[in-house]
């Protein structure tokens, strides 16, 4: 195991009606709030009304930023920064899935920074003294509710880039599984794929002898396998929604990489290039790329790790590592398919037109990945293999 | 899954030489330190000298409290409280295993409390405004390094009682697996048994559908199984020591009970009565009682949970739950035995003399356990079954 520091100060309020315990957390930071959300589903399910009543009762001044889109745009971030400055906001409350939370992290970072918020995405600025943020999660997927990372898209340049800093970890997150009851089949499947993909990214490193994080990762993969289809078939199954929600949070709060390298992440970087141009659902893009990536990087040296997953998660009993590994990859592909996810880029009407550009942009900051270093040509091969 | 709050602010500095990164954490709280340790093994392995040098270099005023014993005594706690008050201590640094850390928690609670520190153990006082503590762990076992609990023995009344409060969580803990290289075979085996017992206590509740905490618990049980004997056979095997150390910490930091009832704990309460009178090694007492307790409480209603452990951890393939459960219990007994632990009270020269007293004292605050409620007669039967 490698050396690491564990420091996860985000408080989680997990369970039914936990939003009612949120006000003391908010008041720790002040009384002027930016309430950020997406397309308005929180107005349909009653959460918005609950919040407005809570804020009134507690004399909280609220400014709203709505309409934050999936693959959140830098334009929303800029608008949020403007609102926070104009209204002297104390705390940002992100209500939604990863897109809303990610946008709020970029806003939080931008408020006390003099330049443009896109600077964080291109390495031109470091996060300093961000506004505090809290979240109310309405989609089990990105894990953004308990970490300091964000991914923002630039609608002008068609770039999609990550940023992050420990100080951007939410101060608190409300995880009420009932808020995910209304998530449709497609988004539920994409969310489970996203959770599983995060676990894969952290699992697939060259580290050996990292039993605890590996076994934890396998535990969370099995959770996805246990409940993914249940949540699609029975959207109001609390047990399924709760276990998936908690798995999604734990998958990316740091736990799975303590003692290891920080993950592979090649697949995410490749998918970002796809969704930057085509604006596809992140989970759907991952469902296509991950099995192709797995087949591409699998070799005799790393087969033990693929085989370990195959045996411990997918019940593969094959003794030969390479064969077991391939069976495990097939099981992953099959599972994503049963989640209703596409398996080829052509399923999303994406052809080879932009592959050369995507491959080049994916590697703009250097080779990708950990378990195998990928160059532009490798990325192109993976994208072509996914057509 | 049940509602829960996650709030684990303890920082962990994990790995080789991590003690060198500790000073900024200490300085957050002040410059006057109580250095608490046990029998002096830290003087043999060089850690004491490292610390003295660090403290000198950083102008830290240090008072020492040494000689804290296994099953730590209230007399040590009282002495610590006296020292902290006399020297206006800012922070307590516990260097050792769970006994030293537990004693320091009771000291931390006692300093700003006007009555006697034993009051916390008998429910006469609540913890308020404790001194901050930090720890350097030298034994993988109790998990005390990342939680707010402590168990203290009263050498006058032969009582051994738990206390706890979230504010007693260490502010930071240094986990350097190399400090456990010198732990002997007996203490290593007892430590692994203690870790596994904590996982059992949290695993065995009546909750159903708690897949995430269950799978995490199974992951940590498998870690004990993977590395327990390795650490005994190869005391300087870093991989084994590191995985066990991290498993021991995660086993009792709260993770395994989020979403569940807070555990069974009958076995621990019973074992406390044994070690209060006979001063046996905690892990050795647990190794004897746990399999007997498992056999005693197993029934048709809870067999599914025992069978789940048997299949997921011990590789039992038997289809019938009750039969699988019994095979799992045998596997646990066998594993503790291979760790060098005793299997009967008579192995520790304990006879039936005090069984009636122990059973009565174990239930002094009410029935024990969650998966099955135990009364005095049940506890007596378990103790008699362990003779």
Interface residues (C-beta under 8 A of the other chain):
Chain A: X1 X2 X3 X4 X5 X6 X7 X8 X9 X10 X11 X12 X13 X14 X15 X16 X18 X21 X177 X209 X210 X211 X212 X215 X216 X218 X219 X220 X222 X223 X226 X227 X238 X239 X242 X243 X246 X247 X250 X258 X259
Chain B: X1 X2 X3 X4 X5 X6 X7 X8 X9 X10 X11 X12 X13 X14 X15 X16 X18 X21 X177 X209 X210 X211 X212 X215 X216 X218 X219 X220 X222 X223 X226 X227 X238 X239 X242 X243 X246 X247 X250 X258 X259
